[in-house]
Structures are given as structure tokens and as C-alpha cells.
């Protein structure tokens, strides 16, 4: 039966660390995409509200349109 050398264990540890880092980066990317999609849907819904509905929530039509026109990527 072969046993792991300390070099092999160190290499396996580095690979495990790298995989954990990549998994965290993938989770962060997915969360960022989900957040941007939620913002886009919210902005689209805001742009569809009537003037009375906007008034009820204290937002002007100009502010609603400014928000709705923000980039999905940058804002």
C-alpha cells in the first residue's frame, strides 16, 4: 500500500484550497448576477407605475425614469 508523501499532501492541500477559492468566486459571481437581475426587474416595474402610484411611494416620474434607464451592468 502506497502512502502519501508530505509533498503529495501539500500538493493536494493546495489543489483543495484552489478549488475552494474557485467555488467561492463562482458563488460570488452568481450572487452578483442575481442581484443585477433583481435590480433590472425592479427598475422595469418602477417604470410601469402610474403617476399616482409613484406619488404614493414618494418618487417623481423623472426620478423613476432616471432609475429605470440605469445600466444593468454598471448600476
C-alpha positions as CSV (number, residue, x, y, z in Angstrom):
1,X,0.0,0.0,0.0
2,X,1.4,3.4,-1.0
3,X,1.4,6.2,1.4
4,X,1.2,9.9,0.6
5,X,4.4,11.8,0.9
6,X,4.5,15.2,2.6
7,X,4.9,16.7,-0.9
8,X,1.8,14.9,-2.2
9,X,-0.2,16.0,0.8
10,X,1.0,19.6,0.4
11,X,0.0,19.5,-3.3
12,X,-3.4,18.0,-2.5
13,X,-3.9,20.8,0.1
14,X,-3.0,23.5,-2.5
15,X,-5.4,22.0,-5.0
16,X,-8.2,21.8,-2.4
17,X,-7.5,25.4,-1.5
18,X,-7.6,26.5,-5.1
19,X,-10.9,24.6,-5.6
20,X,-12.4,26.3,-2.6
21,X,-11.3,29.7,-3.9
22,X,-12.8,29.0,-7.3
23,X,-16.1,27.8,-5.7
24,X,-16.3,31.0,-3.7
25,X,-15.6,33.1,-6.8
26,X,-18.4,31.2,-8.6
27,X,-20.8,31.8,-5.8
28,X,-20.0,35.5,-5.7
29,X,-20.5,35.8,-9.4
30,X,-23.9,34.1,-9.2
31,X,-24.9,36.3,-6.4
32,X,-23.8,39.4,-8.4
33,X,-25.8,38.2,-11.4
34,X,-28.9,37.5,-9.3
35,X,-28.6,41.0,-7.7
36,X,-28.3,42.7,-11.1
37,X,-31.3,40.7,-12.4
38,X,-33.4,41.7,-9.4
39,X,-32.5,45.4,-9.8
40,X,-33.3,45.2,-13.5
41,X,-36.8,43.7,-12.8
42,X,-37.4,46.3,-10.1
43,X,-36.4,49.2,-12.4
44,X,-38.7,47.8,-15.1
45,X,-41.6,47.6,-12.6
46,X,-40.9,51.1,-11.4
47,X,-41.1,52.5,-14.9
48,X,-44.5,50.9,-15.4
49,X,-46.1,52.5,-12.3
50,X,-48.7,55.3,-12.9
51,X,-48.0,58.8,-11.7
52,X,-50.4,58.2,-8.8
53,X,-48.6,55.0,-7.7
54,X,-45.3,56.8,-7.9
55,X,-46.7,59.7,-5.8
56,X,-47.8,57.1,-3.2
57,X,-44.2,55.9,-2.8
58,X,-42.8,59.4,-2.9
59,X,-41.0,59.1,-6.3
60,X,-41.3,61.6,-9.1
61,X,-41.8,60.4,-12.7
62,X,-38.4,61.9,-13.6
63,X,-36.7,60.0,-10.8
64,X,-38.4,56.8,-11.8
65,X,-37.3,57.2,-15.4
66,X,-33.7,58.1,-14.3
67,X,-33.6,54.9,-12.2
68,X,-35.2,52.8,-15.0
69,X,-32.7,54.0,-17.5
70,X,-29.7,52.9,-15.4
71,X,-27.5,50.2,-17.0
72,X,-28.0,46.6,-15.8
73,X,-24.2,46.2,-15.9
74,X,-23.0,49.4,-14.2
75,X,-25.8,50.3,-11.9
